[in-house]
Amino acid sequence: MTTNKRIESVDILRGMTIIAMILVNTPGDWGHVYAPLLHAEWHGLTPTDLIFPFFLYIVGISIYYAYKSKPNTLSTYKKVGIRSLKLIGLGLFLNLFTPLFPFVVDLETWRIPGVLQRIGIVFFIVSILYLNCNWKQLFGIGLTLLIGYYLFLGFVPLSNTGELPTFDRASNNWANYLDLKILKKHMWQPDYDPEGLISTIPSIASCLIGVLIGKVLDLLSPFKPLLLIAAVLLIIGYNFSILFPINKAIWSSSFVLVTSGWGTLILAIIYYLRDVKRYKFGSIFKYIGTNAITVYFLSSFISKCMYSIKVNENHNIHSWLYNTLFFPDLLSAKLASLVYALVVVFFYGYLGYWMYQKKIFIKV
């Protein structure tokens, strides 16, 4: 198989991930959403919890292909740094901007972390590591991050009390404690942020696993190795969760292993169907995957505008469209909310298709 075909498989998985991200981020009514389309309240794993780690995992695969033939030069580092700053800047803009005067949120409560910010930070660190380390070193760094994170969160006494920490949603959780101390009011919730500072450390491991999977994809017949790796990650991850619960909010080490295992299994299936059996499926996901960051940014920006701009005293654009066109009083409330989200997904799917056909590829 050619490298291009393998990248095509990755594009399909990337597009599926972006579509899933838009689906769960744009329900008609947040009060009526089917359980699989919501994050776990704290410990646990839902299909929605797979989306962001999948994207970081795919970023790792992309880093492998993008830089495997690039020289380790100042020019390469400059490109890595510029792309990272662009991603972080876009994320900060989304958190800061409001389409209504005075156009910016209250700076005292401006959320600093975010999805694009974490992608930018992780992309920068993993790219630098990849350009300077061999495969054994990358594996060792990832393993050290996962084990070290578990030992730190589970066994280092809290500085304020001297008591052992817990993994609960409380101030005696190291991830929450440090984020609250450093970020203060600049978080998503008053007591924690799912893209907080300390939990970014294990997310680096999610991306490093993707880099290593990129190496596996370069094998002559990667399907069986991918299945084996998926099984190993899932078995170890679920067993590790007995000690360190699966938790997206603090990006637990077991969460990294389990989500990477599911990502590898799904990638293996896509690779087998698309590249081994040559079934022509998933092209729409490939179209979206080639402009993934652009489509995600636009969906977030437009959604924010629709929630912010008032149509009348009772409705913003979002709620007016939902209540006028999707009949929440006639349909099941959850079904109407899902149909709204599916229409939004269709819109961005068509946008991705149009951009692909017009050969518009915006690289952030």
N, C-alpha and C positions, 0 to 999 in steps of 0.2 A: 504494500500500500504506500502511496505517496504521502509526504508530509502534509500537503495541501488538504488531502482528504481527512487526515486526522484533525487538522485545524477546523475543518468544516464540522466535524462532530462536536468539537468544543464550542463552536459558534452556536450550534443548535442548543446545547445545554445552557450556554450563556443567555440565549434568547428566551428559553423556557423559564430561566430564573428571573429575568426582568419582567416577563409577562406575569409570573406568579407574584412578584413584588408589587406590581401595579394592581393586581386583583385584590390583594389583601389590604392595600393602602387606600383604596377608593370605594368602600361600600356606600350604598345609598344612605344608610343610617347606622352609625356606630353602635347604637343601642340594640340592633337586631342583626347579628352576624352569626353564621353557623360556626360551631366550635372549632373545626379544623382550620378555619380562616383567621383564628385569633392566636396570639402567642400564649404559651403556658403562663399562668399567673406568677409562678416563681420556678420551683423545680419541675422538671418534666419536659416533654418534647411533643410538639404538634407539627404538622406539615409546614405551617407558617414559620416555625423556628428554623427550618432547614434553609430558608431562602438566602439570608445574608451570609452565613458561612459558606454556602455553595458559591456565592459570588467571589468571596476572597479566595477560595480554593481554585476557581477558574482564573482569577488574577495571577495566581502562582503558575498555572500552566502557560498562560500568556507570557509571563516573564521568561519562562524557559525558552519559548520559541523566539521571542523578541530579541533576547540578548545572548543566545548560545553562540552566535557567530560575530557578535560585536566585540571590538577591541576594548580592553580595560584602560580607557583613556579619559582625560579630563572632559572631552567632548561628550562621551557617553554619560559620565556623571552629571554633566550639565543638563542633558536631556532628561535624565531621571529626575533631577531636582525640579526642573521646570514643570514637568508633568505632575509631580507630587503637589507642588504649590498650586497649580491650576485646580486640582481635585479638592484640596483643602479650601481654596478660595471660593469655589462654587458652593461647597457645603456651608461655609460661613455666610455666604450671601443668602442662601435659602433660609437660614435661621434668622437673619437680620432683617431681610426685606419684607415689607408689607405694601400692597398696592395702594393703600390709602395714606393720605397725608397724616403725619410727616414722613412717611415712607420707611421708617425704621422702627423696630420694636423698642421697648424700654431697655436701655443698655444695662440697667441694673439687674435685669432678669433674662438678658439675652443668652440663649442656650449656645454654648461653645462647641460641645461635641456633636457628632452626627455621623450618618452613614458615609457620606463622601469624604468627610474628614478622616475617618478611620481607614477608608480605602487608600487615601493619599499617603497617610503615615506608614501603613503596612507596605504599600507598594514601594516606597522609598527604602525602607529598611531591608526588605527581602531582596530587592534589586541589587543593593550594595553587597549584601551577603552573597548572593549568587555570583556576582562578578569577581568575588575575592576568595570564595571557599570551594572546596571539592565536595563530592557527594557525601562522603563519610562525615565531613565537618558539618554540612547542612543537616544531615540526619541527627548528628549529635547535638547541634544547637536546638533543633526542634524538640528533641527528647528532654533536654535540660530545661527548656522553657516550661514544658508540661509538668514535669516532676517538681521543678522548683516552685512553680505557681501553686501546686497542690500543697507542698510543704509550708510555703509562706502563709497561704490563706487558712490552713488548718492547724498550724502548730506554733506560729510565732505569736507570743503574747501581745495583746493590744497595749500600746504605749500609755493610754489614758487610765487603764484599770489594772493592767498586769494579768488579766484573765485570758484564757485561751479563746480565740475567736470562734465564730460559727459560720456556717454557710447560709444562714437564714437572711431574710430581708430585714435587717436590723442594723443598728449603728455599731454592733460588735462584729460585723462582717468587714474584713480589711478593705475589700474593693469599695464598698459603700462608704466606709469611714474615711478613706483617703480622698475619694472624689468629693465628699462633702467638705472636707477640710480645705482642699485646693480650689475646687470649682465654686463652692458655696451656693449661691442662687442661680448659677449659670448651668443648671442641669435640667433634664427633661421632666423629672419628678422631684419633689422636695427632698426625698431620701435616697434616690439613686438615679443613675443614667445608664441605659443599656449599651451606650457607646462611650462609657467612661474611660478615664485615663489608665487605671491599673488593669482593666480587663482587655485593653488593647494588646498587652504583652502576649497572652496565649493566642490571640487572633493572628499574631505573626506565624505561629505554628500551623494554623489552618492554611495560610498561604504557602508556607514552606512545603507542606505535604503536596500541594498542587504543583510546585516546582518539580518535586520528585516524581510525581505522576507524569509530568511532561516527558521526563526521561524514559519512563516505561512506555509511553506512546510511540517512542522512536524505535522500539523493538520490532523485529520482523513480524511477529505474531503476538500483539499485546493483549488479546482478549482474555486468555486464561490467566496471565499474571495479574490483570486488573481484577478479575473475580477473586483470586486468591488474596490480593491485598485488601479488597473490600471486606472479605470474610474476617481477616485478621484484625482489621481496624474495628469492625463491629463487635467481634467477640471480646477483644481487650477493652473497648470503650464501655460496653454494657456491664462487664464485670467490674471495671474501675468505678463505675457509677455507684456501686455499693459503698465505696469509701468517699467518693467526691461526686455528689449528685449531678446529673445532667441539668445544666442551667444556662440559658442563653444570656440572661441579664448580667451574670458575672463571667460569662464565657469560660465555664469550667473546663478542665482538661478532658474529662470524659465527654463533654459536649463537642470538643474539637475532634476527638477520635470517632465518635459515633456519626457526626454529620459528615466528616470526611469519608467515612465508610459508605454511607448512603450515596454521597456524591460520586464515589468511585464506581459503585454498583450501577448507578443510573448511566454514568458515562460509558461503562462497558456495554450496557444494553444498546445504547445509541450507536456506539461504534460497531457492534455486531450487525445491527439492522441496516445501518447506512453504508458502512465500508466493507463489511464482509459479505452480507447478503445483497447489498446494493439496492435495497428498497428505497424508493424515492418518497421519503416522508420527512416532515419537519422543516421544509424549506422556509415557511413563514417565520419559524423561530431563528433560522439562520439569518434572514433579512434583518430581524430586530437585533440579533446578537452582534452584527457588524457595526451597529450604532448604539450599543447598549447604554453607555453613560449619557449620551445625548437624549435618548428616549426617556431614561429614568429622570434626568434633570427636568425635562419639559413636563413630564407628568406631575412631578412634585411642585414645580413652579405654577403651572396652570391650576392645579388643585388648590393651592394656597390662595390664588387669586379668586377662585370661585367661592371659597369659604369666607373671604374677606369683603368682597364687594356686595353691598346690599341692593336688593331689587325693590323692597318696600320695608315697612316697619317690622314685618314678621319673618321675612325670608332673605337669605343671601342667594347668590346665583345657584349654588349647589342645591340647597334645600328647595328652592322654587322649581328647578328642573326635576328633582326627584319626586316631589309631591304632585307636580302637574303631569308628568309623562309616564311615571312608573306605577301608579295606582296602588300605593301602599295600603289604602283603606279597603281595596278589593282583594288583592292578593295576600298571601301570607307575608307578614312583615319581613321575615328573613329572606323569603324568595324574592320579593321586590328589591330588597337591598342588594342581593346577589345579582339580579338581572341588571341593575344599574352598573355594578362593577364590571360585568361582562361587556356591556356596551362601551364602557371606557376602555377596556382591554382591546375590543375590536377596533376602536378608533386609533389607538397607538400601534396596533398590529398593522393597520393599513398605512399609517405614517411610516413605519419601518419598511414596509414593502415599497412604498413610493420612493423613499430615499434611496433604497437599494437599486430600484429600476433606473432612477435618475443618476446613479453612480455618485451620490452624495454621501461621503464618509467623513464624519467629523471626528477627528482624533483629539481627545482632550489631553 
